[in-house]
Amino acid sequence: MKKIIILIFTLLNFAVFYAQKTSKINIESSDFIDINEIELPNATLLTGNVRMNHEGIVMTCNKAYYYKDENYIKAFGAVQMVQGDTLTLNSKYAEYNGNVKIAYATGNVVIQSPESTMTTDTVYFDRNIQEAYFNSNGTIVNKENTLVSKSGRYYVKQKKYQFLESVVLTNPEYVIKSNHLDYLTQQGNSYLKGPSTITGKDNFIYTENGNYNSKTNRGYFLKKSYIKYKDQLIEGDSLYYDRRKEFASGTNNVKITDSINKAIIKGHYGEVYKNKDSLFITKHASIRYLIEKDSMFIHAKKIIVTGKVGERVVVGQKNVRFYKTDMSGKCDSIHSNQKIALTKLIGKPILWNFEKQLTGDVMHLIGNNKTEKLDSLKVLNNTFIISKDTIGPGFNQIKGLNLYGKFKDNRLYETDVVKNTEVIYYMRNDKNELIGINKNVSSRINMLMDDKSKIDTITFFDNVDGDIYPEKDLPENARKLRGFVWRGDERIKNKEEIYPQEEIDLDKKIVEESKK
């Protein structure tokens, strides 16, 4: 019983305290005042130039019913509520409760703040928390932006709109659509939550968590985000975009799809300069080209792509590795020019074509832009070709200054090795029996390969000196040419092996952090 009395006493004290805090609506002026208890019980009729105020808000209208006891107003015709310099509300009809400081307005409602103007049919305004909200379609105009939504809320203090259904923000340069958009009028920031799109003249952006600033034209997007151009798709865990510069960058699990050049570029950090037709990618970087029914995979510490369609230049820097089903290799850097179909392998290049290992100071792969196939190969300075004997433990070897090769269906079928050539070749008959070991020197060698990339015929030109030795007559130490290094254990046998161990470790670390 004591507890109930204390509770009632507390509630009564709270009610008295609340009543003391509530002031009466002050009627400042009216052309006519009438009291008619029959037609308007407990109300005062105010007509013509009505003006009232209540704790910092001024209300004017053509006619009003004032319920003094309830501290309540019903206003009709050209209604306007003004709260200092923060908010002005106009409507055809409004109600205001001075006890709870809540306003209701309907009929061509217009809310103006220093930064924006909102129009709707019906709005509620809670002065206690300084929030206005509507559920009857609203339009907000803020300089160049027009926002439309089925429902929303305006936070006066934060100068922020929040829209929760069928939101459309229209700007001369783009259109944003979302079902949850928070808009800060002063900063021009739009915060997007849930499936949202930004459609521009030349691109399309999708995100499920991000923000876009209409003043700086910059955006930052997370969660399933991508930027789509006519011929390019940019994806990543987080994306940054600058519309004025047409610049985009991505962090973690970045993927750039180039539909025209049939390329997919991947890494954990990348930048795209659309107006400059350039991009670069790093951190577990790779580029995949679709060539006929096959794919070429290239890895480098950093990959740079520049130039317009048909004139693309691809540069891979540091620790380059590449793989194709019929070819793989390594070098320090790679330079590929699409216009002249020339790919340069620079810095300790090594190439494996089927079972052959080729090395030299510099390698040039020349393609055919019409057929999109390899046409020829140049190996410049210190050319060395090694392949294992088909049966025994020995190695076929060809050494010279330069090599010039021709491809058919991406298979090396003819080569010329020139200047100071040396050969060690295991000769076998149709039964794969060893006839002898050919060891000689000459000025030039021509080789023709069969469809399995094995040497079919070999021809020596000018100053030929050497012989065919029975296996027993050629000692082991004479079966390898000077400079011989077999690197078969380094051969890249699948697309996963294009990455060195440190890049694999980096990728694993980033992917795990990204999941967290």
PyMOL commands that set and color helices and strands:
alter all, ss='L'
color gray80, all
select helices_A, chain A and resi 2-21+274-276+471-473+476-478+488-490+495-498+501-515
alter helices_A, ss='H'
color red, helices_A
select strands_A, chain A and resi 26-29+32-35+44-54+57-67+72-83+87-97+102-112+117-126+131-134+138-142+145-149+151-155+160-165+167-171+174-178+181-184+189-200+204-213+218-228+232-242+247-258+263-273+278-282+286-291+294-299+302-306+313-324+327-337+342-346+350-353+356-359+362-368+373-380+383-388+395-400+402-408+411-428+434-449+455-461+465-469
alter strands_A, ss='S'
color yellow, strands_A
deselect
rebuild
show_as cartoon
